[in-house]
Amino acid sequence: MFPHTVDGVRANGDNNWNMNIEKTTPIREGVNFEMRLEAQDVFNHLVAGAPNTTPTSAQFGQVTSDAYTTGRWVQIQGKIDF
């Protein structure tokens, strides 16, 4: 009997790089300005879905979807401490 799916086929793992840069600048005694830049998925890598595991399908072994595509996002923050 021919199997309906092929087990043990794995998809690619996550390749996600996050970054955080922070700089504190003194303005005067007791007052500091803090600037912060945060970025998620800095290199904007695509995470592909699992391949089709149905042997009788014409798309057997092909990746036809994305697991998720959040895309890159950047956030800038500023804060004054006194």
Backbone as XML, in Angstrom:
<?xml version="1.0"?>
<chain id="A" units="angstrom">
  <residue number="1" name="MET">
    <atom name="N" x="0.836" y="-1.172" z="0.000"/>
    <atom name="CA" x="0.000" y="0.000" z="0.000"/>
    <atom name="C" x="0.892" y="1.251" z="0.000"/>
  </residue>
  <residue number="2" name="PHE">
    <atom name="N" x="0.565" y="2.205" z="-0.832"/>
    <atom name="CA" x="1.348" y="3.433" z="-0.977"/>
    <atom name="C" x="0.946" y="4.442" z="0.098"/>
  </residue>
  <residue number="3" name="PRO">
    <atom name="N" x="1.922" y="5.063" z="0.791"/>
    <atom name="CA" x="1.548" y="5.988" z="1.876"/>
    <atom name="C" x="0.906" y="7.265" z="1.332"/>
  </residue>
  <residue number="4" name="HIS">
    <atom name="N" x="0.025" y="7.851" z="2.153"/>
    <atom name="CA" x="-0.646" y="9.089" z="1.767"/>
    <atom name="C" x="0.246" y="10.305" z="1.955"/>
  </residue>
  <residue number="5" name="THR">
    <atom name="N" x="1.138" y="10.252" z="2.918"/>
    <atom name="CA" x="2.110" y="11.335" z="3.138"/>
    <atom name="C" x="3.464" y="10.726" z="3.472"/>
  </residue>
  <residue number="6" name="VAL">
    <atom name="N" x="4.497" y="11.525" z="3.285"/>
    <atom name="CA" x="5.853" y="11.098" z="3.624"/>
    <atom name="C" x="6.223" y="11.778" z="4.934"/>
  </residue>
  <residue number="7" name="ASP">
    <atom name="N" x="6.440" y="11.001" z="5.969"/>
    <atom name="CA" x="6.773" y="11.555" z="7.275"/>
    <atom name="C" x="8.271" y="11.854" z="7.368"/>
  </residue>
  <residue number="8" name="GLY">
    <atom name="N" x="8.619" y="12.710" z="8.289"/>
    <atom name="CA" x="10.021" y="13.002" z="8.552"/>
    <atom name="C" x="10.599" y="14.113" z="7.700"/>
  </residue>
  <residue number="9" name="VAL">
    <atom name="N" x="9.802" y="14.764" z="6.880"/>
    <atom name="CA" x="10.293" y="15.874" z="6.074"/>
    <atom name="C" x="10.200" y="17.128" z="6.924"/>
  </residue>
  <residue number="10" name="ARG">
    <atom name="N" x="11.304" y="17.856" z="7.010"/>
    <atom name="CA" x="11.333" y="19.037" z="7.868"/>
    <atom name="C" x="11.410" y="20.309" z="7.040"/>
  </residue>
  <residue number="11" name="ALA">
    <atom name="N" x="10.933" y="21.376" z="7.611"/>
    <atom name="CA" x="11.020" y="22.700" z="6.992"/>
    <atom name="C" x="12.262" y="23.412" z="7.527"/>
  </residue>
  <residue number="12" name="ASN">
    <atom name="N" x="12.617" y="24.508" z="6.904"/>
    <atom name="CA" x="13.744" y="25.306" z="7.368"/>
    <atom name="C" x="13.447" y="25.903" z="8.734"/>
  </residue>
  <residue number="13" name="GLY">
    <atom name="N" x="14.494" y="26.140" z="9.501"/>
    <atom name="CA" x="14.337" y="26.783" z="10.802"/>
    <atom name="C" x="14.285" y="28.298" z="10.651"/>
  </residue>
  <residue number="14" name="ASP">
    <atom name="N" x="14.070" y="28.962" z="11.746"/>
    <atom name="CA" x="14.028" y="30.424" z="11.736"/>
    <atom name="C" x="15.437" y="30.989" z="11.592"/>
  </residue>
  <residue number="15" name="ASN">
    <atom name="N" x="15.546" y="32.053" z="10.835"/>
    <atom name="CA" x="16.801" y="32.775" z="10.689"/>
    <atom name="C" x="16.471" y="34.248" z="10.908"/>
  </residue>
  <residue number="16" name="ASN">
    <atom name="N" x="16.277" y="34.598" z="12.174"/>
    <atom name="CA" x="15.786" y="35.914" z="12.531"/>
    <atom name="C" x="16.827" y="36.640" z="13.378"/>
  </residue>
  <residue number="17" name="TRP">
    <atom name="N" x="17.255" y="37.816" z="12.932"/>
    <atom name="CA" x="18.243" y="38.610" z="13.652"/>
    <atom name="C" x="17.567" y="39.875" z="14.159"/>
  </residue>
  <residue number="18" name="ASN">
    <atom name="N" x="17.700" y="40.134" z="15.469"/>
    <atom name="CA" x="17.172" y="41.344" z="16.078"/>
    <atom name="C" x="18.333" y="42.209" z="16.551"/>
  </residue>
  <residue number="19" name="MET">
    <atom name="N" x="18.103" y="43.527" z="16.618"/>
    <atom name="CA" x="19.185" y="44.447" z="16.957"/>
    <atom name="C" x="18.649" y="45.531" z="17.882"/>
  </residue>
  <residue number="20" name="ASN">
    <atom name="N" x="19.507" y="45.996" z="18.785"/>
    <atom name="CA" x="19.172" y="47.087" z="19.680"/>
    <atom name="C" x="20.421" y="47.949" z="19.871"/>
  </residue>
  <residue number="21" name="ILE">
    <atom name="N" x="20.316" y="49.243" z="19.594"/>
    <atom name="CA" x="21.415" y="50.185" z="19.795"/>
    <atom name="C" x="20.915" y="51.274" z="20.728"/>
  </residue>
  <residue number="22" name="GLU">
    <atom name="N" x="21.727" y="51.595" z="21.729"/>
    <atom name="CA" x="21.317" y="52.582" z="22.725"/>
    <atom name="C" x="22.463" y="53.550" z="22.988"/>
  </residue>
  <residue number="23" name="LYS">
    <atom name="N" x="22.129" y="54.838" z="23.099"/>
    <atom name="CA" x="23.137" y="55.876" z="23.366"/>
    <atom name="C" x="22.574" y="56.827" z="24.407"/>
  </residue>
  <residue number="24" name="THR">
    <atom name="N" x="23.343" y="57.052" z="25.461"/>
    <atom name="CA" x="22.958" y="57.999" z="26.502"/>
    <atom name="C" x="23.886" y="59.203" z="26.433"/>
  </residue>
  <residue number="25" name="THR">
    <atom name="N" x="23.290" y="60.399" z="26.334"/>
    <atom name="CA" x="24.060" y="61.635" z="26.226"/>
    <atom name="C" x="23.717" y="62.542" z="27.406"/>
  </residue>
  <residue number="26" name="PRO">
    <atom name="N" x="24.728" y="62.932" z="28.197"/>
    <atom name="CA" x="24.440" y="63.863" z="29.289"/>
    <atom name="C" x="24.194" y="65.273" z="28.741"/>
  </residue>
  <residue number="27" name="ILE">
    <atom name="N" x="23.104" y="65.904" z="29.180"/>
    <atom name="CA" x="22.799" y="67.272" z="28.750"/>
    <atom name="C" x="23.398" y="68.254" z="29.749"/>
  </residue>
  <residue number="28" name="ARG">
    <atom name="N" x="23.153" y="68.038" z="31.007"/>
    <atom name="CA" x="23.789" y="68.783" z="32.092"/>
    <atom name="C" x="23.720" y="67.909" z="33.331"/>
  </residue>
  <residue number="29" name="GLU">
    <atom name="N" x="24.175" y="68.384" z="34.447"/>
    <atom name="CA" x="24.234" y="67.569" z="35.658"/>
    <atom name="C" x="22.833" y="67.105" z="36.070"/>
  </residue>
  <residue number="30" name="GLY">
    <atom name="N" x="22.657" y="65.799" z="36.157"/>
    <atom name="CA" x="21.383" y="65.229" z="36.561"/>
    <atom name="C" x="20.372" y="65.070" z="35.444"/>
  </residue>
  <residue number="31" name="VAL">
    <atom name="N" x="20.701" y="65.488" z="34.207"/>
    <atom name="CA" x="19.774" y="65.371" z="33.083"/>
    <atom name="C" x="20.477" y="64.610" z="31.954"/>
  </residue>
  <residue number="32" name="ASN">
    <atom name="N" x="19.887" y="63.510" z="31.525"/>
    <atom name="CA" x="20.444" y="62.694" z="30.438"/>
    <atom name="C" x="19.391" y="62.495" z="29.359"/>
  </residue>
  <residue number="33" name="PHE">
    <atom name="N" x="19.856" y="62.414" z="28.114"/>
    <atom name="CA" x="18.977" y="62.090" z="26.993"/>
    <atom name="C" x="19.379" y="60.713" z="26.481"/>
  </residue>
  <residue number="34" name="GLU">
    <atom name="N" x="18.406" y="59.824" z="26.396"/>
    <atom name="CA" x="18.666" y="58.455" z="25.932"/>
    <atom name="C" x="17.961" y="58.236" z="24.597"/>
  </residue>
  <residue number="35" name="MET">
    <atom name="N" x="18.721" y="57.817" z="23.592"/>
    <atom name="CA" x="18.192" y="57.512" z="22.262"/>
    <atom name="C" x="18.349" y="56.021" z="22.045"/>
  </residue>
  <residue number="36" name="ARG">
    <atom name="N" x="17.291" y="55.380" z="21.525"/>
    <atom name="CA" x="17.304" y="53.933" z="21.351"/>
    <atom name="C" x="16.714" y="53.569" z="19.997"/>
  </residue>
  <residue number="37" name="LEU">
    <atom name="N" x="17.380" y="52.643" z="19.311"/>
    <atom name="CA" x="16.905" y="52.127" z="18.025"/>
    <atom name="C" x="16.766" y="50.620" z="18.152"/>
  </residue>
  <residue number="38" name="GLU">
    <atom name="N" x="15.583" y="50.115" z="17.863"/>
    <atom name="CA" x="15.334" y="48.672" z="17.909"/>
    <atom name="C" x="14.873" y="48.214" z="16.536"/>
  </residue>
  <residue number="39" name="ALA">
    <atom name="N" x="15.347" y="47.068" z="16.109"/>
    <atom name="CA" x="14.940" y="46.517" z="14.809"/>
    <atom name="C" x="14.726" y="45.021" z="14.961"/>
  </residue>
  <residue number="40" name="GLN">
    <atom name="N" x="13.668" y="44.531" z="14.330"/>
    <atom name="CA" x="13.378" y="43.104" z="14.325"/>
    <atom name="C" x="13.501" y="42.595" z="12.899"/>
  </residue>
  <residue number="41" name="ASP">
    <atom name="N" x="14.102" y="41.419" z="12.754"/>
    <atom name="CA" x="14.357" y="40.803" z="11.449"/>
    <atom name="C" x="15.162" y="41.759" z="10.566"/>
  </residue>
  <residue number="42" name="VAL">
    <atom name="N" x="16.332" y="42.139" z="11.068"/>
    <atom name="CA" x="17.181" y="43.149" z="10.436"/>
    <atom name="C" x="17.511" y="42.811" z="8.987"/>
  </residue>
  <residue number="43" name="PHE">
    <atom name="N" x="17.809" y="41.557" z="8.687"/>
    <atom name="CA" x="18.203" y="41.171" z="7.335"/>
    <atom name="C" x="17.013" y="40.760" z="6.464"/>
  </residue>
  <residue number="44" name="ASN">
    <atom name="N" x="15.804" y="40.817" z="7.022"/>
    <atom name="CA" x="14.557" y="40.576" z="6.292"/>
    <atom name="C" x="14.544" y="39.210" z="5.597"/>
  </residue>
  <residue number="45" name="HIS">
    <atom name="N" x="14.915" y="38.165" z="6.346"/>
    <atom name="CA" x="14.922" y="36.809" z="5.792"/>
    <atom name="C" x="13.514" y="36.234" z="5.717"/>
  </residue>
  <residue number="46" name="LEU">
    <atom name="N" x="13.230" y="35.548" z="4.640"/>
    <atom name="CA" x="11.954" y="34.866" z="4.454"/>
    <atom name="C" x="11.998" y="33.518" z="5.163"/>
  </residue>
  <residue number="47" name="VAL">
    <atom name="N" x="10.931" y="33.181" z="5.841"/>
    <atom name="CA" x="10.816" y="31.865" z="6.469"/>
    <atom name="C" x="9.849" y="31.061" z="5.617"/>
  </residue>
  <residue number="48" name="ALA">
    <atom name="N" x="10.377" y="30.080" z="4.901"/>
    <atom name="CA" x="9.556" y="29.277" z="3.990"/>
    <atom name="C" x="8.768" y="28.228" z="4.759"/>
  </residue>
  <residue number="49" name="GLY">
    <atom name="N" x="7.630" y="27.864" z="4.225"/>
    <atom name="CA" x="6.796" y="26.836" z="4.834"/>
    <atom name="C" x="7.351" y="25.450" z="4.567"/>
  </residue>
  <residue number="50" name="ALA">
    <atom name="N" x="6.664" y="24.459" z="5.071"/>
    <atom name="CA" x="7.091" y="23.072" z="4.872"/>
    <atom name="C" x="6.764" y="22.623" z="3.444"/>
  </residue>
  <residue number="51" name="PRO">
    <atom name="N" x="7.549" y="21.714" z="2.890"/>
    <atom name="CA" x="7.248" y="21.213" z="1.544"/>
    <atom name="C" x="6.018" y="20.311" z="1.538"/>
  </residue>
  <residue number="52" name="ASN">
    <atom name="N" x="5.424" y="20.169" z="0.381"/>
    <atom name="CA" x="4.263" y="19.300" z="0.203"/>
    <atom name="C" x="4.730" y="17.852" z="0.361"/>
  </residue>
  <residue number="53" name="THR">
    <atom name="N" x="4.065" y="17.097" z="1.243"/>
    <atom name="CA" x="4.493" y="15.719" z="1.536"/>
    <atom name="C" x="3.527" y="14.667" z="1.009"/>
  </residue>
  <residue number="54" name="THR">
    <atom name="N" x="2.655" y="15.042" z="0.096"/>
    <atom name="CA" x="1.731" y="14.075" z="-0.497"/>
    <atom name="C" x="2.347" y="13.529" z="-1.787"/>
  </residue>
  <residue number="55" name="PRO">
    <atom name="N" x="2.762" y="12.257" z="-1.814"/>
    <atom name="CA" x="3.467" y="11.714" z="-2.981"/>
    <atom name="C" x="2.664" y="11.719" z="-4.276"/>
  </residue>
  <residue number="56" name="THR">
    <atom name="N" x="1.355" y="11.698" z="-4.185"/>
    <atom name="CA" x="0.542" y="11.659" z="-5.400"/>
    <atom name="C" x="0.231" y="13.053" z="-5.943"/>
  </residue>
  <residue number="57" name="SER">
    <atom name="N" x="0.668" y="14.087" z="-5.245"/>
    <atom name="CA" x="0.405" y="15.456" z="-5.674"/>
    <atom name="C" x="1.406" y="15.888" z="-6.746"/>
  </residue>
  <residue number="58" name="ALA">
    <atom name="N" x="0.964" y="16.734" z="-7.667"/>
    <atom name="CA" x="1.866" y="17.266" z="-8.689"/>
    <atom name="C" x="2.872" y="18.235" z="-8.077"/>
  </residue>
  <residue number="59" name="GLN">
    <atom name="N" x="2.585" y="18.746" z="-6.886"/>
    <atom name="CA" x="3.482" y="19.691" z="-6.212"/>
    <atom name="C" x="4.292" y="19.002" z="-5.112"/>
  </residue>
  <residue number="60" name="PHE">
    <atom name="N" x="4.480" y="17.693" z="-5.214"/>
    <atom name="CA" x="5.223" y="16.948" z="-4.198"/>
    <atom name="C" x="6.641" y="17.502" z="-4.054"/>
  </residue>
  <residue number="61" name="GLY">
    <atom name="N" x="7.029" y="17.794" z="-2.820"/>
    <atom name="CA" x="8.370" y="18.285" z="-2.534"/>
    <atom name="C" x="8.546" y="19.773" z="-2.745"/>
  </residue>
  <residue number="62" name="GLN">
    <atom name="N" x="7.539" y="20.468" z="-3.244"/>
    <atom name="CA" x="7.649" y="21.906" z="-3.484"/>
    <atom name="C" x="7.149" y="22.694" z="-2.279"/>
  </residue>
  <residue number="63" name="VAL">
    <atom name="N" x="7.804" y="23.831" z="-2.041"/>
    <atom name="CA" x="7.361" y="24.757" z="-1.003"/>
    <atom name="C" x="6.477" y="25.787" z="-1.676"/>
  </residue>
  <residue number="64" name="THR">
    <atom name="N" x="5.211" y="25.825" z="-1.308"/>
    <atom name="CA" x="4.253" y="26.701" z="-1.990"/>
    <atom name="C" x="3.723" y="27.819" z="-1.102"/>
  </residue>
  <residue number="65" name="SER">
    <atom name="N" x="4.236" y="27.921" z="0.135"/>
    <atom name="CA" x="3.742" y="28.974" z="1.020"/>
    <atom name="C" x="4.853" y="29.449" z="1.946"/>
  </residue>
  <residue number="66" name="ASP">
    <atom name="N" x="4.604" y="30.582" z="2.560"/>
    <atom name="CA" x="5.507" y="31.115" z="3.572"/>
    <atom name="C" x="4.973" y="30.709" z="4.938"/>
  </residue>
  <residue number="67" name="ALA">
    <atom name="N" x="5.892" y="30.389" z="5.852"/>
    <atom name="CA" x="5.455" y="30.089" z="7.212"/>
    <atom name="C" x="4.938" y="31.371" z="7.856"/>
  </residue>
  <residue number="68" name="TYR">
    <atom name="N" x="5.683" y="32.426" z="7.721"/>
    <atom name="CA" x="5.234" y="33.755" z="8.126"/>
    <atom name="C" x="6.176" y="34.783" z="7.507"/>
  </residue>
  <residue number="69" name="THR">
    <atom name="N" x="5.666" y="35.928" z="7.249"/>
    <atom name="CA" x="6.477" y="37.024" z="6.714"/>
    <atom name="C" x="6.115" y="38.288" z="7.479"/>
  </residue>
  <residue number="70" name="THR">
    <atom name="N" x="6.737" y="38.455" z="8.623"/>
    <atom name="CA" x="6.457" y="39.651" z="9.412"/>
    <atom name="C" x="7.155" y="40.862" z="8.824"/>
  </residue>
  <residue number="71" name="GLY">
    <atom name="N" x="8.244" y="40.626" z="8.128"/>
    <atom name="CA" x="8.988" y="41.739" z="7.549"/>
    <atom name="C" x="9.793" y="42.482" z="8.609"/>
  </residue>
  <residue number="72" name="ARG">
    <atom name="N" x="10.617" y="43.352" z="8.145"/>
    <atom name="CA" x="11.483" y="44.127" z="9.020"/>
    <atom name="C" x="10.693" y="45.288" z="9.611"/>
  </residue>
  <residue number="73" name="TRP">
    <atom name="N" x="10.923" y="45.581" z="10.877"/>
    <atom name="CA" x="10.371" y="46.798" z="11.470"/>
    <atom name="C" x="11.421" y="47.446" z="12.342"/>
  </residue>
  <residue number="74" name="VAL">
    <atom name="N" x="11.387" y="48.778" z="12.357"/>
    <atom name="CA" x="12.358" y="49.576" z="13.106"/>
    <atom name="C" x="11.588" y="50.529" z="14.001"/>
  </residue>
  <residue number="75" name="GLN">
    <atom name="N" x="12.064" y="50.686" z="15.231"/>
    <atom name="CA" x="11.432" y="51.578" z="16.185"/>
    <atom name="C" x="12.496" y="52.471" z="16.792"/>
  </residue>
  <residue number="76" name="ILE">
    <atom name="N" x="12.237" y="53.769" z="16.844"/>
    <atom name="CA" x="13.168" y="54.733" z="17.433"/>
    <atom name="C" x="12.482" y="55.361" z="18.652"/>
  </residue>
  <residue number="77" name="GLN">
    <atom name="N" x="13.221" y="55.443" z="19.760"/>
    <atom name="CA" x="12.678" y="56.007" z="20.992"/>
    <atom name="C" x="13.632" y="57.046" z="21.542"/>
  </residue>
  <residue number="78" name="GLY">
    <atom name="N" x="13.090" y="58.048" z="22.187"/>
    <atom name="CA" x="13.899" y="59.041" z="22.886"/>
    <atom name="C" x="13.341" y="59.264" z="24.276"/>
  </residue>
  <residue number="79" name="LYS">
    <atom name="N" x="14.232" y="59.465" z="25.249"/>
    <atom name="CA" x="13.795" y="59.620" z="26.633"/>
    <atom name="C" x="14.709" y="60.619" z="27.332"/>
  </residue>
  <residue number="80" name="ILE">
    <atom name="N" x="14.131" y="61.489" z="28.137"/>
    <atom name="CA" x="14.905" y="62.424" z="28.959"/>
    <atom name="C" x="14.749" y="62.017" z="30.404"/>
  </residue>
  <residue number="81" name="ASP">
    <atom name="N" x="15.889" y="61.723" z="31.048"/>
    <atom name="CA" x="15.901" y="61.390" z="32.475"/>
    <atom name="C" x="16.353" y="62.605" z="33.263"/>
  </residue>
  <residue number="82" name="PHE">
    <atom name="N" x="15.589" y="62.964" z="34.303"/>
    <atom name="CA" x="16.004" y="64.086" z="35.155"/>
    <atom name="C" x="15.626" y="63.809" z="36.591"/>
  </residue>
</chain>
